[in-house]
Amino acid sequence: MTADFQKWDFKSTHAASEFINTGLWRYTQHPNYVGNIIIFVGLYLQNVPTLTTSLPRLAAALLGPVFITTLLYLQAAGLMGGAFEVAAIKAMEKYGETYKVYMDTTPVLWPTLPWK
């Protein structure tokens, strides 16, 4: 939600030819995906105490966060079809070198922490 607001704000205050590379978009190309993964892992961790009575239930519940993380990573990395490839080609045409630099320097999914 924060990433959506930041993108909306950027688009309303910058020229259409500028590409967002600020806010959460500075740290990852897909901040919404990172948020979804954090939510799924958080829900799992929140429910671990109720699942510890049964190891099979604990393992089965872990499938949710593992599945969503794998699915979103494969999609973000462009390994699950051509949707992102087509979008990348269009973005390259629209934003040019700025977009290429962004793609080369910004992690696909896992953010690079600023204090590293």
N, CA, C and O atoms as a Tinker XYZ file with bonds, in Angstrom:
   464  protein
     1  N      0.825000   -1.181000    0.000000    73     2
     2  CA     0.000000    0.000000    0.000000    64     1     3
     3  C      0.876000    1.254000    0.000000    63     2     4     5
     4  O      0.594000    2.213000   -0.718000    81     3
     5  N      1.920000    1.242000    0.794000    73     3     6
     6  CA     2.843000    2.371000    0.819000    64     5     7
     7  C      3.506000    2.535000   -0.540000    63     6     8     9
     8  O      3.647000    3.653000   -1.034000    81     7
     9  N      3.912000    1.426000   -1.144000    73     7    10
    10  CA     4.546000    1.484000   -2.459000    64     9    11
    11  C      3.583000    2.045000   -3.505000    63    10    12    13
    12  O      3.986000    2.818000   -4.375000    81    11
    13  N      2.314000    1.655000   -3.418000    73    11    14
    14  CA     1.318000    2.171000   -4.359000    64    13    15
    15  C      1.152000    3.678000   -4.190000    63    14    16    17
    16  O      1.085000    4.418000   -5.171000    81    15
    17  N      1.086000    4.123000   -2.941000    73    15    18
    18  CA     0.950000    5.561000   -2.695000    64    17    19
    19  C      2.175000    6.315000   -3.195000    63    18    20    21
    20  O      2.046000    7.372000   -3.812000    81    19
    21  N      3.361000    5.776000   -2.932000    73    19    22
    22  CA     4.581000    6.434000   -3.392000    64    21    23
    23  C      4.615000    6.537000   -4.917000    63    22    24    25
    24  O      5.034000    7.558000   -5.461000    81    23
    25  N      4.180000    5.493000   -5.599000    73    23    26
    26  CA     4.166000    5.524000   -7.058000    64    25    27
    27  C      3.140000    6.529000   -7.564000    63    26    28    29
    28  O      3.419000    7.282000   -8.497000    81    27
    29  N      1.966000    6.546000   -6.962000    73    27    30
    30  CA     0.931000    7.507000   -7.345000    64    29    31
    31  C      1.423000    8.933000   -7.121000    63    30    32    33
    32  O      1.254000    9.793000   -7.986000    81    31
    33  N      2.032000    9.184000   -5.964000    73    31    34
    34  CA     2.546000   10.517000   -5.645000    64    33    35
    35  C      3.633000   10.927000   -6.635000    63    34    36    37
    36  O      3.660000   12.067000   -7.099000    81    35
    37  N      4.520000   10.002000   -6.952000    73    35    38
    38  CA     5.595000   10.291000   -7.899000    64    37    39
    39  C      5.021000   10.648000   -9.267000    63    38    40    41
    40  O      5.444000   11.621000   -9.892000    81    39
    41  N      4.070000    9.866000   -9.720000    73    39    42
    42  CA     3.492000   10.107000  -11.044000    64    41    43
    43  C      2.713000   11.424000  -11.097000    63    42    44    45
    44  O      2.619000   12.054000  -12.150000    81    43
    45  N      2.160000   11.830000   -9.964000    73    43    46
    46  CA     1.389000   13.083000   -9.961000    64    45    47
    47  C      2.283000   14.314000   -9.809000    63    46    48    49
    48  O      1.824000   15.433000  -10.036000    81    47
    49  N      3.539000   14.130000   -9.432000    73    47    50
    50  CA     4.431000   15.280000   -9.237000    64    49    51
    51  C      5.623000   15.301000  -10.187000    63    50    52    53
    52  O      6.421000   16.237000  -10.143000    81    51
    53  N      5.759000   14.305000  -11.032000    73    51    54
    54  CA     6.888000   14.232000  -11.964000    64    53    55
    55  C      6.379000   14.064000  -13.395000    63    54    56    57
    56  O      5.228000   13.695000  -13.629000    81    55
    57  N      7.256000   14.340000  -14.322000    73    55    58
    58  CA     6.914000   14.176000  -15.737000    64    57    59
    59  C      6.684000   12.706000  -16.058000    63    58    60    61
    60  O      7.251000   11.821000  -15.417000    81    59
    61  N      5.851000   12.462000  -17.051000    73    59    62
    62  CA     5.536000   11.085000  -17.445000    64    61    63
    63  C      6.767000   10.337000  -17.945000    63    62    64    65
    64  O      6.784000    9.106000  -17.956000    81    63
    65  N      7.788000   11.067000  -18.355000    73    63    66
    66  CA     8.998000   10.425000  -18.872000    64    65    67
    67  C      9.980000   10.026000  -17.768000    63    66    68    69
    68  O     11.009000    9.411000  -18.050000    81    67
    69  N      9.669000   10.373000  -16.506000    73    67    70
    70  CA    10.548000   10.019000  -15.394000    64    69    71
    71  C     10.108000    8.692000  -14.776000    63    70    72    73
    72  O      8.917000    8.390000  -14.691000    81    71
    73  N     11.085000    7.920000  -14.354000    73    71    74
    74  CA    10.823000    6.604000  -13.762000    64    73    75
    75  C     11.058000    6.656000  -12.258000    63    74    76    77
    76  O     12.054000    7.222000  -11.808000    81    75
    77  N     10.156000    6.075000  -11.479000    73    75    78
    78  CA    10.273000    6.115000  -10.027000    64    77    79
    79  C     11.452000    5.256000   -9.552000    63    78    80    81
    80  O     11.565000    4.078000   -9.891000    81    79
    81  N     12.302000    5.870000   -8.776000    73    79    82
    82  CA    13.418000    5.156000   -8.149000    64    81    83
    83  C     13.685000    5.737000   -6.762000    63    82    84    85
    84  O     14.827000    5.809000   -6.307000    81    83
    85  N     12.606000    6.145000   -6.107000    73    83    86
    86  CA    12.687000    6.707000   -4.764000    64    85    87
    87  C     11.776000    5.921000   -3.828000    63    86    88    89
    88  O     11.012000    5.061000   -4.267000    81    87
    89  N     11.863000    6.220000   -2.549000    73    87    90
    90  CA    11.035000    5.532000   -1.565000    64    89    91
    91  C     11.362000    4.049000   -1.523000    63    90    92    93
    92  O     12.527000    3.661000   -1.618000    81    91
    93  N     10.344000    3.227000   -1.382000    73    91    94
    94  CA    10.560000    1.775000   -1.358000    64    93    95
    95  C     11.100000    1.267000   -2.682000    63    94    96    97
    96  O     11.789000    0.248000   -2.728000    81    95
    97  N     10.789000    1.974000   -3.755000    73    95    98
    98  CA    11.240000    1.580000   -5.094000    64    97    99
    99  C     12.753000    1.722000   -5.231000    63    98   100   101
   100  O     13.341000    1.181000   -6.167000    81    99
   101  N     13.373000    2.427000   -4.328000    73    99   102
   102  CA    14.835000    2.574000   -4.336000    64   101   103
   103  C     15.519000    1.277000   -3.889000    63   102   104   105
   104  O     16.652000    1.003000   -4.286000    81   103
   105  N     14.839000    0.490000   -3.073000    73   103   106
   106  CA    15.437000   -0.700000   -2.470000    64   105   107
   107  C     15.097000   -2.002000   -3.182000    63   106   108   109
   108  O     15.845000   -2.974000   -3.081000    81   107
   109  N     13.975000   -2.033000   -3.903000    73   107   110
   110  CA    13.548000   -3.250000   -4.582000    64   109   111
   111  C     12.665000   -2.900000   -5.769000    63   110   112   113
   112  O     11.918000   -1.922000   -5.731000    81   111
   113  N     12.753000   -3.695000   -6.814000    73   111   114
   114  CA    11.931000   -3.455000   -7.999000    64   113   115
   115  C     10.466000   -3.829000   -7.760000    63   114   116   117
   116  O      9.586000   -3.376000   -8.492000    81   115
   117  N     10.203000   -4.639000   -6.758000    73   115   118
   118  CA     8.845000   -5.121000   -6.491000    64   117   119
   119  C      8.504000   -5.004000   -5.004000    63   118   120   121
   120  O      8.391000   -6.020000   -4.318000    81   119
   121  N      8.340000   -3.782000   -4.498000    73   119   122
   122  CA     8.054000   -3.632000   -3.064000    64   121   123
   123  C      6.730000   -4.258000   -2.630000    63   122   124   125
   124  O      6.598000   -4.687000   -1.484000    81   123
   125  N      5.752000   -4.315000   -3.530000    73   123   126
   126  CA     4.485000   -4.955000   -3.168000    64   125   127
   127  C      4.668000   -6.456000   -2.946000    63   126   128   129
   128  O      4.052000   -7.032000   -2.049000    81   127
   129  N      5.505000   -7.082000   -3.754000    73   127   130
   130  CA     5.785000   -8.503000   -3.570000    64   129   131
   131  C      6.469000   -8.745000   -2.231000    63   130   132   133
   132  O      6.124000   -9.680000   -1.509000    81   131
   133  N      7.433000   -7.904000   -1.908000    73   131   134
   134  CA     8.125000   -8.037000   -0.621000    64   133   135
   135  C      7.114000   -7.910000    0.520000    63   134   136   137
   136  O      7.170000   -8.665000    1.491000    81   135
   137  N      6.196000   -6.957000    0.400000    73   135   138
   138  CA     5.157000   -6.784000    1.423000    64   137   139
   139  C      4.286000   -8.021000    1.560000    63   138   140   141
   140  O      3.965000   -8.429000    2.676000    81   139
   141  N      3.901000   -8.621000    0.444000    73   139   142
   142  CA     3.083000   -9.841000    0.494000    64   141   143
   143  C      3.831000  -10.984000    1.169000    63   142   144   145
   144  O      3.253000  -11.728000    1.962000    81   143
   145  N      5.105000  -11.120000    0.855000    73   143   146
   146  CA     5.907000  -12.181000    1.477000    64   145   147
   147  C      6.010000  -11.948000    2.970000    63   146   148   149
   148  O      5.887000  -12.896000    3.746000    81   147
   149  N      6.230000  -10.720000    3.393000    73   147   150
   150  CA     6.324000  -10.398000    4.818000    64   149   151
   151  C      5.012000  -10.724000    5.524000    63   150   152   153
   152  O      5.020000  -11.243000    6.640000    81   151
   153  N      3.894000  -10.427000    4.885000    73   151   154
   154  CA     2.586000  -10.739000    5.484000    64   153   155
   155  C      2.422000  -12.244000    5.657000    63   154   156   157
   156  O      2.023000  -12.698000    6.729000    81   155
   157  N      2.724000  -13.027000    4.621000    73   155   158
   158  CA     2.569000  -14.479000    4.722000    64   157   159
   159  C      3.488000  -15.082000    5.786000    63   158   160   161
   160  O      3.066000  -15.950000    6.550000    81   159
   161  N      4.724000  -14.631000    5.838000    73   159   162
   162  CA     5.656000  -15.141000    6.853000    64   161   163
   163  C      5.193000  -14.700000    8.236000    63   162   164   165
   164  O      5.268000  -15.475000    9.189000    81   163
   165  N      4.721000  -13.478000    8.353000    73   163   166
   166  CA     4.225000  -12.987000    9.642000    64   165   167
   167  C      3.028000  -13.784000   10.143000    63   166   168   169
   168  O      2.949000  -14.117000   11.325000    81   167
   169  N      2.101000  -14.087000    9.248000    73   167   170
   170  CA     0.941000  -14.903000    9.640000    64   169   171
   171  C      1.371000  -16.295000   10.087000    63   170   172   173
   172  O      0.835000  -16.844000   11.049000    81   171
   173  N      2.333000  -16.849000    9.387000    73   171   174
   174  CA     2.854000  -18.153000    9.785000    64   173   175
   175  C      3.473000  -18.080000   11.179000    63   174   176   177
   176  O      3.168000  -18.892000   12.052000    81   175
   177  N      4.349000  -17.091000   11.371000    73   175   178
   178  CA     5.025000  -16.961000   12.675000    64   177   179
   179  C      4.035000  -16.684000   13.800000    63   178   180   181
   180  O      4.213000  -17.158000   14.922000    81   179
   181  N      3.002000  -15.922000   13.498000    73   179   182
   182  CA     1.980000  -15.630000   14.506000    64   181   183
   183  C      1.240000  -16.901000   14.924000    63   182   184   185
   184  O      0.799000  -17.013000   16.068000    81   183
   185  N      1.106000  -17.843000   14.021000    73   183   186
   186  CA     0.347000  -19.062000   14.312000    64   185   187
   187  C      1.207000  -20.242000   14.714000    63   186   188   189
   188  O      0.676000  -21.313000   15.008000    81   187
   189  N      2.517000  -20.078000   14.735000    73   187   190
   190  CA     3.403000  -21.176000   15.134000    64   189   191
   191  C      3.029000  -21.740000   16.507000    63   190   192   193
   192  O      2.989000  -22.962000   16.654000    81   191
   193  N      2.752000  -20.903000   17.528000    73   191   194
   194  CA     2.414000  -21.486000   18.839000    64   193   195
   195  C      1.207000  -22.426000   18.801000    63   194   196   197
   196  O      1.173000  -23.401000   19.553000    81   195
   197  N      0.229000  -22.162000   17.955000    73   195   198
   198  CA    -0.943000  -23.041000   17.889000    64   197   199
   199  C     -0.674000  -24.279000   17.048000    63   198   200   201
   200  O     -1.409000  -25.264000   17.131000    81   199
   201  N      0.373000  -24.230000   16.241000    73   199   202
   202  CA     0.683000  -25.356000   15.362000    64   201   203
   203  C      1.708000  -26.317000   15.954000    63   202   204   205
   204  O      1.878000  -27.425000   15.447000    81   203
   205  N      2.390000  -25.909000   17.015000    73   203   206
   206  CA     3.483000  -26.720000   17.546000    64   205   207
   207  C      3.015000  -28.017000   18.190000    63   206   208   209
   208  O      3.835000  -28.880000   18.503000    81   207
   209  N      1.734000  -28.164000   18.390000    73   207   210
   210  CA     1.237000  -29.413000   18.967000    64   209   211
   211  C      1.319000  -30.558000   17.963000    63   210   212   213
   212  O      1.254000  -31.729000   18.339000    81   211
   213  N      1.461000  -30.219000   16.700000    73   211   214
   214  CA     1.511000  -31.244000   15.668000    64   213   215
   215  C      2.550000  -30.852000   14.619000    63   214   216   217
   216  O      2.381000  -29.870000   13.896000    81   215
   217  N      3.613000  -31.625000   14.550000    73   215   218
   218  CA     4.669000  -31.342000   13.582000    64   217   219
   219  C      4.161000  -31.373000   12.134000    63   218   220   221
   220  O      4.571000  -30.522000   11.345000    81   219
   221  N      3.289000  -32.313000   11.751000    73   219   222
   222  CA     2.771000  -32.288000   10.383000    64   221   223
   223  C      1.982000  -31.004000   10.067000    63   222   224   225
   224  O      2.073000  -30.479000    8.957000    81   223
   225  N      1.218000  -30.504000   11.034000    73   223   226
   226  CA     0.478000  -29.245000   10.822000    64   225   227
   227  C      1.433000  -28.077000   10.684000    63   226   228   229
   228  O      1.215000  -27.185000    9.865000    81   227
   229  N      2.489000  -28.080000   11.483000    73   227   230
   230  CA     3.495000  -27.012000   11.427000    64   229   231
   231  C      4.172000  -27.008000   10.055000    63   230   232   233
   232  O      4.355000  -25.951000    9.451000    81   231
   233  N      4.538000  -28.187000    9.571000    73   231   234
   234  CA     5.187000  -28.302000    8.264000    64   233   235
   235  C      4.222000  -27.934000    7.143000    63   234   236   237
   236  O      4.605000  -27.244000    6.198000    81   235
   237  N      2.985000  -28.382000    7.237000    73   235   238
   238  CA     1.997000  -28.070000    6.201000    64   237   239
   239  C      1.723000  -26.569000    6.143000    63   238   240   241
   240  O      1.569000  -26.006000    5.060000    81   239
   241  N      1.662000  -25.927000    7.297000    73   239   242
   242  CA     1.413000  -24.487000    7.333000    64   241   243
   243  C      2.576000  -23.709000    6.726000    63   242   244   245
   244  O      2.382000  -22.619000    6.188000    81   243
   245  N      3.770000  -24.260000    6.811000    73   243   246
   246  CA     4.948000  -23.603000    6.239000    64   245   247
   247  C      4.891000  -23.568000    4.713000    63   246   248   249
   248  O      5.557000  -22.747000    4.083000    81   247
   249  N      4.098000  -24.457000    4.121000    73   247   250
   250  CA     3.979000  -24.484000    2.667000    64   249   251
   251  C      3.443000  -23.168000    2.104000    63   250   252   253
   252  O      3.821000  -22.767000    1.004000    81   251
   253  N      2.575000  -22.500000    2.843000    73   251   254
   254  CA     1.998000  -21.234000    2.372000    64   253   255
   255  C      3.063000  -20.173000    2.119000    63   254   256   257
   256  O      3.176000  -19.682000    0.995000    81   255
   257  N      3.851000  -19.802000    3.134000    73   255   258
   258  CA     4.889000  -18.795000    2.902000    64   257   259
   259  C      5.948000  -19.236000    1.893000    63   258   260   261
   260  O      6.432000  -18.419000    1.110000    81   259
   261  N      6.307000  -20.504000    1.903000    73   259   262
   262  CA     7.303000  -20.994000    0.947000    64   261   263
   263  C      6.747000  -20.902000   -0.477000    63   262   264   265
   264  O      7.448000  -20.476000   -1.394000    81   263
   265  N      5.498000  -21.297000   -0.654000    73   263   266
   266  CA     4.877000  -21.249000   -1.982000    64   265   267
   267  C      4.775000  -19.820000   -2.494000    63   266   268   269
   268  O      5.166000  -19.543000   -3.627000    81   267
   269  N      4.254000  -18.906000   -1.674000    73   267   270
   270  CA     4.069000  -17.527000   -2.140000    64   269   271
   271  C      5.410000  -16.859000   -2.408000    63   270   272   273
   272  O      5.533000  -16.091000   -3.361000    81   271
   273  N      6.422000  -17.138000   -1.581000    73   271   274
   274  CA     7.752000  -16.571000   -1.804000    64   273   275
   275  C      8.339000  -17.082000   -3.119000    63   274   276   277
   276  O      8.881000  -16.306000   -3.906000    81   275
   277  N      8.228000  -18.371000   -3.347000    73   275   278
   278  CA     8.745000  -18.962000   -4.588000    64   277   279
   279  C      8.009000  -18.408000   -5.802000    63   278   280   281
   280  O      8.636000  -18.013000   -6.785000    81   279
   281  N      6.694000  -18.378000   -5.735000    73   279   282
   282  CA     5.883000  -17.894000   -6.840000    64   281   283
   283  C      6.215000  -16.443000   -7.179000    63   282   284   285
   284  O      6.436000  -16.114000   -8.345000    81   283
   285  N      6.252000  -15.582000   -6.175000    73   283   286
   286  CA     6.523000  -14.168000   -6.431000    64   285   287
   287  C      7.952000  -13.940000   -6.906000    63   286   288   289
   288  O      8.197000  -13.084000   -7.755000    81   287
   289  N      8.891000  -14.701000   -6.362000    73   287   290
   290  CA    10.279000  -14.544000   -6.816000    64   289   291
   291  C     10.422000  -14.954000   -8.279000    63   290   292   293
   292  O     11.045000  -14.244000   -9.068000    81   291
   293  N      9.848000  -16.093000   -8.636000    73   291   294
   294  CA     9.937000  -16.559000  -10.020000    64   293   295
   295  C      9.274000  -15.571000  -10.979000    63   294   296   297
   296  O      9.769000  -15.331000  -12.080000    81   295
   297  N      8.156000  -15.008000  -10.549000    73   295   298
   298  CA     7.467000  -14.041000  -11.394000    64   297   299
   299  C      8.285000  -12.755000  -11.510000    63   298   300   301
   300  O      8.435000  -12.218000  -12.608000    81   299
   301  N      8.813000  -12.259000  -10.397000    73   299   302
   302  CA     9.601000  -11.030000  -10.417000    64   301   303
   303  C     10.881000  -11.189000  -11.223000    63   302   304   305
   304  O     11.319000  -10.247000  -11.884000    81   303
   305  N     11.474000  -12.353000  -11.175000    73   303   306
   306  CA    12.716000  -12.613000  -11.904000    64   305   307
   307  C     12.470000  -12.897000  -13.385000    63   306   308   309
   308  O     13.415000  -13.071000  -14.155000    81   307
   309  N     11.195000  -12.942000  -13.780000    73   307   310
   310  CA    10.867000  -13.181000  -15.178000    64   309   311
   311  C     10.982000  -14.626000  -15.592000    63   310   312   313
   312  O     11.141000  -14.916000  -16.778000    81   311
   313  N     10.907000  -15.540000  -14.648000    73   311   314
   314  CA    11.071000  -16.965000  -14.948000    64   313   315
   315  C      9.746000  -17.701000  -15.110000    63   314   316   317
   316  O      9.732000  -18.920000  -15.281000    81   315
   317  N      8.622000  -16.963000  -15.059000    73   315   318
   318  CA     7.316000  -17.615000  -15.144000    64   317   319
   319  C      6.473000  -17.110000  -16.306000    63   318   320   321
   320  O      5.244000  -17.143000  -16.236000    81   319
   321  N      7.082000  -16.665000  -17.323000    73   319   322
   322  CA     6.295000  -16.182000  -18.441000    64   321   323
   323  C      6.768000  -14.826000  -18.917000    63   322   324   325
   324  O      7.697000  -14.239000  -18.363000    81   323
   325  N      6.113000  -14.346000  -19.948000    73   323   326
   326  CA     6.594000  -13.159000  -20.615000    64   325   327
   327  C      6.007000  -11.842000  -20.180000    63   326   328   329
   328  O      6.368000  -10.816000  -20.756000    81   327
   329  N      5.128000  -11.799000  -19.202000    73   327   330
   330  CA     4.475000  -10.540000  -18.832000    64   329   331
   331  C      5.480000   -9.477000  -18.417000    63   330   332   333
   332  O      5.387000   -8.331000  -18.856000    81   331
   333  N      6.437000   -9.847000  -17.578000    73   331   334
   334  CA     7.427000   -8.866000  -17.138000    64   333   335
   335  C      8.404000   -8.520000  -18.258000    63   334   336   337
   336  O      8.904000   -7.397000  -18.320000    81   335
   337  N      8.673000   -9.460000  -19.125000    73   335   338
   338  CA     9.569000   -9.182000  -20.251000    64   337   339
   339  C      8.959000   -8.132000  -21.171000    63   338   340   341
   340  O      9.648000   -7.205000  -21.598000    81   339
   341  N      7.683000   -8.268000  -21.478000    73   339   342
   342  CA     6.995000   -7.302000  -22.319000    64   341   343
   343  C      6.973000   -5.940000  -21.636000    63   342   344   345
   344  O      7.229000   -4.918000  -22.271000    81   343
   345  N      6.667000   -5.929000  -20.342000    73   343   346
   346  CA     6.647000   -4.670000  -19.590000    64   345   347
   347  C      8.031000   -4.031000  -19.557000    63   346   348   349
   348  O      8.152000   -2.810000  -19.658000    81   347
   349  N      9.065000   -4.837000  -19.419000    73   347   350
   350  CA    10.436000   -4.308000  -19.388000    64   349   351
   351  C     10.821000   -3.697000  -20.727000    63   350   352   353
   352  O     11.483000   -2.660000  -20.768000    81   351
   353  N     10.421000   -4.321000  -21.804000    73   351   354
   354  CA    10.718000   -3.779000  -23.134000    64   353   355
   355  C     10.023000   -2.434000  -23.326000    63   354   356   357
   356  O     10.624000   -1.481000  -23.822000    81   355
   357  N      8.748000   -2.365000  -22.927000    73   355   358
   358  CA     8.008000   -1.106000  -23.042000    64   357   359
   359  C      8.615000   -0.028000  -22.150000    63   358   360   361
   360  O      8.730000    1.128000  -22.558000    81   359
   361  N      9.002000   -0.407000  -20.933000    73   359   362
   362  CA     9.608000    0.564000  -20.020000    64   361   363
   363  C     10.948000    1.054000  -20.554000    63   362   364   365
   364  O     11.279000    2.231000  -20.417000    81   363
   365  N     11.711000    0.166000  -21.156000    73   363   366
   366  CA    13.003000    0.556000  -21.733000    64   365   367
   367  C     12.797000    1.570000  -22.855000    63   366   368   369
   368  O     13.553000    2.533000  -22.982000    81   367
   369  N     11.769000    1.341000  -23.665000    73   367   370
   370  CA    11.458000    2.287000  -24.741000    64   369   371
   371  C     11.018000    3.635000  -24.181000    63   370   372   373
   372  O     11.371000    4.681000  -24.726000    81   371
   373  N     10.251000    3.613000  -23.098000    73   371   374
   374  CA     9.697000    4.847000  -22.543000    64   373   375
   375  C     10.720000    5.629000  -21.721000    63   374   376   377
   376  O     10.822000    6.848000  -21.858000    81   375
   377  N     11.485000    4.931000  -20.859000    73   375   378
   378  CA    12.358000    5.619000  -19.909000    64   377   379
   379  C     13.836000    5.606000  -20.307000    63   378   380   381
   380  O     14.622000    6.394000  -19.782000    81   379
   381  N     14.215000    4.728000  -21.218000    73   379   382
   382  CA    15.583000    4.699000  -21.718000    64   381   383
   383  C     16.621000    4.293000  -20.691000    63   382   384   385
   384  O     16.431000    3.341000  -19.934000    81   383
   385  N     17.716000    5.028000  -20.676000    73   383   386
   386  CA    18.881000    4.693000  -19.847000    64   385   387
   387  C     18.559000    4.700000  -18.351000    63   386   388   389
   388  O     19.118000    3.903000  -17.597000    81   387
   389  N     17.668000    5.589000  -17.918000    73   387   390
   390  CA    17.293000    5.648000  -16.502000    64   389   391
   391  C     16.741000    4.305000  -16.035000    63   390   392   393
   392  O     17.071000    3.831000  -14.948000    81   391
   393  N     15.904000    3.703000  -16.860000    73   391   394
   394  CA    15.312000    2.416000  -16.520000    64   393   395
   395  C     16.365000    1.315000  -16.512000    63   394   396   397
   396  O     16.348000    0.449000  -15.637000    81   395
   397  N     17.278000    1.338000  -17.475000    73   395   398
   398  CA    18.338000    0.332000  -17.531000    64   397   399
   399  C     19.213000    0.403000  -16.289000    63   398   400   401
   400  O     19.545000   -0.631000  -15.708000    81   399
   401  N     19.589000    1.600000  -15.875000    73   399   402
   402  CA    20.399000    1.775000  -14.661000    64   401   403
   403  C     19.628000    1.259000  -13.450000    63   402   404   405
   404  O     20.192000    0.576000  -12.595000    81   403
   405  N     18.342000    1.584000  -13.377000    73   403   406
   406  CA    17.499000    1.119000  -12.264000    64   405   407
   407  C     17.474000   -0.411000  -12.217000    63   406   408   409
   408  O     17.656000   -1.003000  -11.154000    81   407
   409  N     17.252000   -1.038000  -13.351000    73   407   410
   410  CA    17.184000   -2.500000  -13.406000    64   409   411
   411  C     18.531000   -3.143000  -13.045000    63   410   412   413
   412  O     18.566000   -4.209000  -12.430000    81   411
   413  N     19.620000   -2.501000  -13.422000    73   411   414
   414  CA    20.950000   -3.044000  -13.149000    64   413   415
   415  C     21.391000   -2.844000  -11.707000    63   414   416   417
   416  O     22.199000   -3.622000  -11.199000    81   415
   417  N     20.877000   -1.819000  -11.040000    73   415   418
   418  CA    21.370000   -1.479000   -9.702000    64   417   419
   419  C     20.392000   -1.779000   -8.567000    63   418   420   421
   420  O     20.781000   -1.746000   -7.400000    81   419
   421  N     19.141000   -2.068000   -8.886000    73   419   422
   422  CA    18.134000   -2.312000   -7.853000    64   421   423
   423  C     17.804000   -3.796000   -7.799000    63   422   424   425
   424  O     17.514000   -4.400000   -8.832000    81   423
   425  N     17.842000   -4.398000   -6.604000    73   423   426
   426  CA    17.512000   -5.820000   -6.488000    64   425   427
   427  C     16.106000   -6.128000   -7.010000    63   426   428   429
   428  O     15.188000   -5.321000   -6.857000    81   427
   429  N     15.950000   -7.286000   -7.617000    73   427   430
   430  CA    14.653000   -7.684000   -8.168000    64   429   431
   431  C     13.617000   -7.794000   -7.061000    63   430   432   433
   432  O     12.509000   -7.274000   -7.193000    81   431
   433  N     13.962000   -8.460000   -5.982000    73   431   434
   434  CA    12.975000   -8.687000   -4.921000    64   433   435
   435  C     13.493000   -8.306000   -3.550000    63   434   436   437
   436  O     12.898000   -7.468000   -2.874000    81   435
   437  N     14.581000   -8.903000   -3.136000    73   435   438
   438  CA    15.059000   -8.678000   -1.773000    64   437   439
   439  C     15.776000   -7.345000   -1.677000    63   438   440   441
   440  O     16.769000   -7.119000   -2.368000    81   439
   441  N     15.283000   -6.473000   -0.836000    73   439   442
   442  CA    15.877000   -5.130000   -0.728000    64   441   443
   443  C     17.309000   -5.166000   -0.200000    63   442   444   445
   444  O     17.680000   -6.014000    0.612000    81   443
   445  N     18.085000   -4.225000   -0.688000    73   443   446
   446  CA    19.407000   -3.997000   -0.136000    64   445   447
   447  C     19.222000   -2.982000    0.977000    63   446   448   449
   448  O     18.710000   -1.886000    0.751000    81   447
   449  N     19.633000   -3.342000    2.153000    73   447   450
   450  CA    19.431000   -2.464000    3.304000    64   449   451
   451  C     20.397000   -1.292000    3.264000    63   450   452   453
   452  O     21.563000   -1.465000    2.911000    81   451
   453  N     19.927000   -0.095000    3.624000    73   451   454
   454  CA    20.751000    1.096000    3.483000    64   453   455
   455  C     21.973000    1.126000    4.408000    63   454   456   457
   456  O     22.936000    1.833000    4.112000    81   455
   457  N     21.965000    0.398000    5.491000    73   455   458
   458  CA    23.074000    0.469000    6.437000    64   457   459
   459  C     24.118000   -0.622000    6.179000    63   458   460   461
   460  O     25.026000   -0.803000    6.990000    81   459
   461  N     24.006000   -1.325000    5.103000    73   459   462
   462  CA    24.923000   -2.408000    4.772000    64   461   463
   463  C     26.280000   -1.891000    4.408000    63   462   464
   464  O     27.178000   -2.676000    4.100000    81   463
